[in-house]
Structures are given as structure tokens and as C-alpha cells.
């Protein structure tokens, strides 16, 4: 059976879908199953979500897109999320926990408490809260439950590095939560999948440097980083496997990278 056939009729939630990996996932799911799919796209930037929906409408006429303004760092918004969905979008099959960010490169004891709170509330609490909001839908299905949870982690959750202590800690927390959740759901047909990218060029570095695009650009000098599309292809592949196949743990590097801080940069 093809990936398109396995995705037919699915309802998929993607957080952080306005840009980067999340946006790429939305487009890749729609490209793979353009005839019968429902996408719930969430992010803080609602206008940008509408642009993604318009892009998908241009090539995938059978895909229904429902944009939702959602800040995953706000538990009250997540509490209302499922209840406010239109009835045709409530039978969710796949949750892609993609929303995440990094703030600054400060080292202890000079890390801003506000930055610490922002990273943990988005990267950790947001993932847990979204999972808890959607999981009852999965567990209500036959055979103990059915559905897919895809958590976008990072190499940072495996290899902490200087100047990234808080971000690395948040991604390590996601990794532990994912592993524990998989064990807790072992008696069900619910798949728990983690995908850990290495260096990917998105708005990630721009956010890290407080909007300084020149600083962000230097991160990618002399290298060819992964793109959001590269990660999206793996997400769709994982979700499109036969139900008994779980791509539990995937680490993805560009060819110039061998570890979190081991990279080969070309010089001119």
C-alpha cells in the first residue's frame, strides 16, 4: 500500500505550522495525499497560516485546511483547542508537535529568566499539553487506541553544547517524555515517533539572535544545512508506514555534520 493510500482520509494537526519545518510538513502531507486529507494548522501568526492554506489550495483541491491561532505556551488556549474545532476536524489521527524555539546564546549565570521561561513553556510544556489534549481522542478508538504522535526533537537533546544549555535541556526533556510515553502506550496501536534534526536552515537562528538576520546568516556560512522540506519528507514517511511499523527514533544530519558541534565548513 502506498503512503498516499495510508494517509487517505486522515486528520492531521501540526503545531508551529506558519514557517520552517511545520509549514513544510503541511505542504508535504498535502502533496502526498492531495485528494482526501484534513489539516489543522496552528501557530501564533494566523495571517501566515492563511497563506499556507492558500498555497495548499492551489495544488491540492481535496485537502481541507483549518488554520487555528494557537500559542502552545498558553495552557488555556490548548485547553480550548479541541472543543473549538469544527465537528469534521475533531477525529484527529496524527499530532505533529513541531512548535519550538531558542532564545539567545547566554551562559549561566547570565541567562535571562524570561528566556528560560519562554523556552520551557513552548518546547516542553507546550508539547506535553498538546499531547494530553489530543491523546484522549486516540485512546477512545478500538484495540486500546490508535493514532500517531510525532515529536520534533533536536540533536541538542542528545548532545548539549555551550551557549545552548536551556534549549538543550528542553529538547532532552522532550526526548524523555517521548520515550516514557511510548512505554506507557505499549498496549495500544498509538505510535510515538521522535525525529531529531541536526542543522536546519529556518527562522530558528533569526529568533535565537533576536531578529538579527546577519548574525543568523553567519551560522550557515560554508555549509549546506538541511531544509524544512528534508525534515518534512521524513515526517510524512514515518506517518505513512504500515500501522505496525514505528520509526521510534530518527537522527538526521546534513552531510557536513557529524555531531552537534562537529561540522566541516568550506572556506573561500
C-alpha positions in Angstrom: 0.0 0.0 0.0 1.3 3.5 -0.9 1.9 6.3 1.6 -0.9 8.2 -0.1 -3.3 5.4 0.4 -2.3 5.1 4.1 -2.9 8.9 4.6 -6.3 8.9 2.8 -9.0 10.5 5.0 -6.6 11.3 7.9 -6.9 14.4 10.0 -3.5 15.9 11.0 -2.6 18.6 13.5 0.7 20.4 13.0 1.9 23.0 15.6 4.2 25.8 14.6 2.9 25.5 11.0 3.4 29.1 9.9 7.0 28.6 8.9 10.0 26.3 8.8 9.6 22.6 9.4 5.9 22.9 10.3 5.0 24.7 7.2 7.0 22.2 5.1 5.2 19.3 6.8 1.8 20.8 5.9 2.8 21.2 2.3 4.4 17.7 2.1 1.3 16.0 3.6 -0.9 17.8 1.1 1.4 16.9 -1.8 1.5 13.2 -0.8 -2.3 12.9 -0.4 -3.9 15.8 -2.4 -7.3 14.1 -2.7 -8.6 13.3 0.7 -6.9 14.9 3.8 -7.7 17.3 6.6 -5.0 19.6 8.0 -5.3 21.6 11.2 -2.5 24.1 11.1 -1.7 26.0 14.3 0.7 28.9 15.1 0.7 32.3 16.7 0.7 34.0 13.3 -2.8 33.5 11.9 -2.3 35.6 8.8 0.7 33.4 7.8 -1.3 30.3 8.4 -3.9 31.6 5.9 -1.1 32.0 3.4 -0.1 28.4 3.9 -3.7 27.3 3.4 -3.9 29.3 0.2 -0.7 27.7 -1.1 -2.1 24.2 -0.4 -5.4 25.1 -2.0 -3.5 25.9 -5.2 -2.3 22.4 -5.8 -4.3 20.1 -3.5 -8.0 20.5 -4.2 -9.1 17.6 -2.0 -7.3 18.9 1.1 -9.3 20.8 3.7 -7.2 23.2 5.8 -8.4 24.6 9.1 -6.0 27.3 10.4 -6.1 28.0 14.2 -4.3 30.8 16.0 -2.6 29.0 18.9 0.2 29.7 21.3 1.3 26.4 22.7 3.0 28.1 25.6 -0.5 29.1 26.8 -2.3 26.2 28.6 -5.6 28.0 28.5 -5.5 28.1 24.7 -4.7 24.4 24.5 -7.5 23.6 26.9 -10.0 25.1 24.5 -8.4 23.8 21.3 -10.2 20.5 20.7 -13.6 21.8 21.8 -13.5 24.7 19.4 -12.7 22.6 16.3 -15.4 22.1 13.7 -17.0 18.7 14.0 -15.5 17.4 10.8 -11.9 18.1 12.2 -12.3 16.6 15.6 -11.4 13.0 14.8 -7.7 13.7 14.8 -5.4 10.9 13.6 -1.9 12.5 13.7 -0.4 15.1 16.0 2.9 16.7 14.9 4.4 18.5 17.9 6.7 20.9 15.9 6.4 24.3 17.6 9.6 25.2 19.4 12.2 28.0 19.6 15.5 29.0 21.1 16.3 32.4 22.7 19.9 33.7 22.9 23.3 32.1 23.5 23.8 33.3 27.1 25.6 31.1 29.5 24.9 30.7 33.3 24.7 32.8 35.4 23.7 35.4 32.7 20.7 33.6 31.2 17.5 35.7 31.2 14.7 34.2 33.3 12.3 35.4 30.7 14.2 33.4 28.0 14.3 30.3 30.3 10.5 30.5 30.8 9.8 31.1 27.1 11.8 28.1 26.0 10.4 25.7 28.6 6.8 26.8 28.2 7.0 26.4 24.4 9.3 23.5 23.9 8.3 21.3 26.9 5.1 22.3 28.5 3.6 23.0 25.1 4.4 19.6 23.8 3.1 17.9 26.9 -0.1 19.9 26.9 -0.9 19.3 23.2 -0.3 15.6 23.7 -2.6 15.5 26.6 -5.3 17.4 24.7 -5.2 15.0 21.7 -4.4 11.7 23.4 -8.0 11.1 24.7 -9.2 11.1 21.0 -6.6 8.4 20.2 -7.3 6.3 23.2 -11.1 6.3 22.6 -10.6 4.1 19.5 -10.7 0.3 19.4 -7.9 -2.0 20.3 -6.8 0.3 23.2 -6.3 3.3 20.9 -4.9 4.3 17.5 -3.1 7.4 16.2 0.3 8.9 15.7 2.3 11.4 17.9 5.3 12.9 16.1 7.6 15.0 18.3 10.2 17.1 16.6 13.2 17.0 18.8 16.8 18.0 18.1 20.4 16.8 18.2 20.6 19.3 21.0 18.5 16.9 23.1 21.2 14.3 22.7 24.4 16.4 22.8 24.3 19.6 25.0 26.6 22.4 23.8 27.9 25.7 25.1 25.6 28.6 24.8 22.6 26.3 24.4 22.1 24.9 27.9 18.5 25.8 28.3 17.4 24.9 24.7 19.4 21.6 25.0 17.7 20.9 28.4 14.2 21.5 26.8 14.9 19.1 24.0 16.3 16.4 26.4 13.0 16.8 28.3 11.1 16.2 25.1 13.2 13.1 24.4 12.5 11.7 27.9 8.8 12.5 27.6 8.6 10.8 24.2 10.4 7.6 25.4 8.2 7.4 28.5 5.0 7.9 26.5 5.9 5.2 24.1 6.3 2.7 27.0 3.1 3.9 28.6 1.1 3.3 25.4 2.7 0.0 24.6 -0.6 -1.9 24.9 -2.3 0.4 22.2 -1.9 0.9 18.5 -0.7 4.5 19.2 2.7 5.2 17.6 5.1 7.6 19.3 7.7 8.9 17.0 10.7 11.3 17.6 12.5 12.9 14.8 15.7 14.8 15.7 17.2 17.2 13.1 20.7 18.4 13.1 21.4 21.7 11.5 18.4 23.0 9.6 18.1 26.5 8.0 14.8 28.0 9.1 13.8 31.1 11.1 15.2 29.3 14.1 18.5 31.2 14.1 16.8 34.6 13.4 14.7 34.0 16.6 17.8 32.9 18.6 19.5 36.2 17.7 16.5 38.4 18.4 15.8 39.1 14.8 19.4 39.9 13.8 19.4 38.3 10.3 23.1 39.0 9.7 24.1 37.0 12.8 21.7 34.2 11.8 23.2 34.1 8.3 26.7 33.5 9.7 25.5 30.3 11.3 25.1 28.8 7.8 28.3 30.2 6.1 30.4 27.5 4.5 27.9 24.7 4.9 24.8 23.3 3.2 22.2 22.9 6.0 19.1 20.7 5.9 15.9 22.4 4.8 12.4 22.2 6.3 11.5 20.1 3.3 14.1 17.5 4.2 12.6 17.0 7.6 9.0 17.1 6.3 9.8 14.2 4.0 10.9 12.1 6.9 7.8 13.1 9.0 5.5 12.1 6.2 7.4 8.9 5.5 7.2 7.9 9.2 3.4 8.5 9.4 2.9 6.7 6.2 4.4 3.4 7.3 2.2 0.3 7.9 0.5 0.7 11.3 2.7 -1.9 12.9 5.9 -0.1 11.9 7.2 2.5 14.4 10.1 4.8 13.4 10.7 5.4 17.0 13.9 7.4 16.9 15.4 9.2 13.9 18.5 11.4 13.8 19.0 13.5 10.6 22.2 15.3 9.7 23.4 17.2 6.7 26.5 15.6 5.2 28.9 18.2 6.7 27.8 17.4 10.2 28.9 14.6 12.5 27.7 15.7 15.9 26.0 18.8 17.5 29.3 20.8 17.3 31.3 18.8 14.7 30.9 20.4 11.3 33.1 20.9 8.3 32.9 24.4 6.8 34.2 25.2 3.4 36.4 28.2 3.2 36.6 30.6 0.3 
